[in-house]
Amino acid sequence: MRWSKALIPTQKETPADAVAPSHVFLLRAGMVRQLGAGAYTYLPLGFRVLNKVIKIIREEMEAAGASELLMPALQPVELWKQSGRYETFGELLMQLTISSNQTIALGPTHEEVITDLVRDLVKSYRQLPITLYQIQTKFRDEPRPRFGILRTREFLMKDAYSFDADVEQLSASYDAMYEAYCRIFDRCGIPYVIVEAESGPIGGDSSHEFMVPSSTGEDVVVQCPSCDYAANRERAEIGEAAATLSLPDSTTPFEEVVTPGRRTIQEVCTFLKVPESTSAKLLVFLADDKPVAVLIRGDHEANEAKVRRAFGASTLVAADAATVEKVTGAPMGFLGPIAIKIPLAIDRSVAAMPHVVVGANAVDLHLKGVVPGRDFPLDRVVDLRNAAEGDPCPRCGATMIVKQGIEVGHVFKLGTKYSKAMGATFLDDKGAEIPLIMGCYGIGVNRIVAAAVEAGHDDNGIVWPLPIAPYEALIVPLQPQNPAVLEAAESLEKQFTEAGIDVLMDDREQRPGVKFKDADLIGIPLRIVISERGLKEGTIEVKWRTDAAAHQVPAATAGEAILAELEAIRKGLAATCVERRIARAAAKGQ
Amino acid sequence: MRWSKALIPTQKETPADAVAPSHVFLLRAGMVRQLGAGAYTYLPLGFRVLNKVIKIIREEMEAAGASELLMPALQPVELWKQSGRYETFGELLMQLTISSNQTIALGPTHEEVITDLVRDLVKSYRQLPITLYQIQTKFRDEPRPRFGILRTREFLMKDAYSFDADVEQLSASYDAMYEAYCRIFDRCGIPYVIVEAESGPIGGDSSHEFMVPSSTGEDVVVQCPSCDYAANRERAEIGEAAATLSLPDSTTPFEEVVTPGRRTIQEVCTFLKVPESTSAKLLVFLADDKPVAVLIRGDHEANEAKVRRAFGASTLVAADAATVEKVTGAPMGFLGPIAIKIPLAIDRSVAAMPHVVVGANAVDLHLKGVVPGRDFPLDRVVDLRNAAEGDPCPRCGATMIVKQGIEVGHVFKLGTKYSKAMGATFLDDKGAEIPLIMGCYGIGVNRIVAAAVEAGHDDNGIVWPLPIAPYEALIVPLQPQNPAVLEAAESLEKQFTEAGIDVLMDDREQRPGVKFKDADLIGIPLRIVISERGLKEGTIEVKWRTDAAAHQVPAATAGEAILAELEAIRKGLAATCVERRIARAAAKGQ
């Protein structure tokens, strides 16, 4: 392909509203262009990356035995009402009324549609197990699209759904997808961490996310550097070490302090000139519609999944101010654990504090020097908060670290959540009608593109992994108007194309500086420069985007030499994928 | 792939509401499934066909020098207002209001988005010519989706757009797409007719449609069996032969007849007991907002494009009853050409009539025996009607035939319609800022699938063309529980897969009759039956879906024998594509 035909609108300036490296460089390299908030056009270079990712995904899904289909974006809202997610999705679900007066949802995901399909078409255990997938456009009414193509209103997703007859089959289907995901991300050449994820209140006992570490990422990963424990923040457990129960160390009674209008932890602690870590906040939730309270250290965050589990509930919502006042008798902002009338759970970190600042359950009043276990009972002490940097690992006790990450994949044992709600059953080998057991598996296709740039860039531009680069090689004739230079370039182009190498030729009549800058910006792995001077000296310049310096190869045998370099790199990448697979199998065997 | 893993829900019964063969067989063969009105899921077999069509399209678009990109479905309605099509598209344009209170259109096509893109990114003649394309989902609020996947609310389209500096460049871009389309349909193995199509009032002097003849088709094609003239009905010209001007052949004056409440041609002619072909209807239009009238034979249909051109107008709409009465002084249903006050054009067929029944421009009155040229002037006699079966060819005068067809492709010289409306200009080689010259080129991807079935089926099911069949070969072990049978089947499967043949194996434990019926229904070109009896006799049965009878090949060398048959067929298909290309080039050279 010639640069002049490909529409590659590179730009020098950093776009005004772009901060994330993937956003900045994908725009500057002319790979994507914003049409509206959260809606991006993939220009030819960007589209090629997307398409290479799709090809890898497809190959690995087929290898894992999944069958591809394609479901519509236009979905009857009735299916969402059947599954019970019409309310849950809320505003995120784009809806429109069409001419027939029907209300149609634009699919944000396809659990409902596939369950509807399978409940009609799969009737017997003989048809199981089966895994179906599609690569399809999803729509979500993101209130705040951001970071370029990372969070948009329209995006490509690979979504797969497994249907199994029993939990053993589900485990096998889940493992096959888990392994396929590893291979996909390995082959795409992006770094990733697999973390345990929250699996939600209904169905399913296992869920993993595939995260690419990045400061742009909106997900938070808690990781142990000593063992292989990693989880997203919602899921991460906290080791016991930091939370040994304390005994009262003081006989001094607590003291009432007037805190006029100070309601937040920050306001109260600033006013009292104490660190937030010496205070505790009492939060009220409705667990299965019943009011409950939790006490969390001032500088910690409550983890709703842990709170929900602590009370054995299947739903949990934060109580509003009116409810709080009604059930505690005290105004929001001044709540405390002493003499509270509703069920109370205490986070382990609070139980370990010698004394604590809490609300007095009365307007403009807080209490100092309250001793846990002395001034309020420690009947229900559990892990209720999000893990934070420095917390001990739940497996080995080492100090954990916290990182941001981009979620590129998610595998999830759904169990019977949808099949029960929507009546998707089959006849088992004994003739009993039972609900299908499901798993779902998603990959954010566009996010792989963004994550690859987040993980692979320098000050000058993108550094694409070879397997998903828009082109593998860029041929730069410095003086394309010189017939000898052009001929040498075209001869290499032909040789590469015949060898199955994706090659782009910068045929523009531009200054060398412009061409070199653009080459770095668009990040093609292999740059080959053909110049009048080089040809005179009998050499062609080769530079890998990952190398600091270029090297020369003899012009006469340049094609073979460069193809050999490429082949060596390809082999190295393939070997790495195999090594990782073997390592995973070994780890699993342990 | 194994049948048991692929989800192929064949069914014996013809679905209640399906009439078109493609609708019936795609449902019965388990290739598609309706989710809602005009929204279909492509099940694994159907998806494979779709994907093979996409692959062929992509290869030919790349070969023609077009660059692929991907534009969003979510489009700002502002762009539609800029182009002036917000009103034109009307109800077909699906719209929704998102959380940011913006109104978003779901793209029914992408002229607006691509013009917006290119006006920002292409600034100089040096960047031209360029052709961009995508394969993307379109949304249209079809009031009456029908014929299965032929007319739906959500469909895949390959849409390409060319941008050129002058009309010569446009011609070259147009020809490249025209030729690519021929190759695509040739390679897909579907029969097609290329017809001249109406190119609309603004911009562009050329437009062709690619039609697959089918009684299910909603388009009407007028074709000359003697020369190569073919056009869609809106565009088709009519030869002069049928319309020699007549001289008054009667001295009898016309006669007033009372026709109480008879307004339509049918009512009047039935009442007067005369054929509709002896009457004429006067129709009133607003041409560029000015009232005009045309006189058309009672059994003919006015052609709005021809009427518009007859009055040199760029817009044309039918006048409503109130306007008609206001501008003619006569009520709708009783209009006639005598003493009409607004500009009048007369269709050639009317001018050729010896006498005619027309309205009297007064309530409940018509006139009999009116002589064209005597009783009303024949100042403006032109071709104003749709061609019909039996009309003479405009090129050679032979009698034309009328066929129904499915439009699978459309190439269109747009000219400057969008670039002018949306301000998409470039600097030409003299530094002048002029509007880009555009072409647009569409292929209905799903329609190719449907058209292939319309053109390729028998009573038993689908007969896929080899290049787009979901699988090329179907291996049917009749007794898969017999290890020798299964082993022979698996050995062939392996050999085929290694040779790059798409192969499906019917591994179900079903009666031979069920397997044979399903094989015919899903229409895989090559069926290979392995049975206990055959193996005992040392033979394997081979049957082409297009052949009436099966034949036997020696089991020992079955793989090689069958691969040789396949290769011969493939070569034959490729040769046909080449022959057609040579024939087109020769025809063009004439």
Interface residues (C-beta under 8 A of the other chain):
Chain A: M1 S4 K5 A6 L7 P9 G30 R33 L35 G36 A37 G38 A39 Y40 T41 Y42 L43 P44 G46 F47 R48 L50 N51 G65 S67 E68 L69 L70 M71 P72 A73 L74 Q75 P76 E91 M94 Q95 L96 I98 S99 S100 Q102 I104 L106 V113 D116 L117 D120 L121 V122 R126 Q127 I130 L132 T137 F139 D141 P143 R153 E154
Chain B: M1 S4 K5 A6 L7 P9 G30 R33 L35 G36 A37 G38 A39 Y40 T41 Y42 L43 P44 G46 F47 R48 L50 N51 G65 S67 E68 L69 L70 M71 P72 A73 L74 Q75 P76 E91 M94 Q95 L96 I98 S99 S100 Q102 I104 L106 V113 D116 L117 D120 L121 V122 R126 Q127 I130 L132 T137 F139 D141 P143 R153 E154
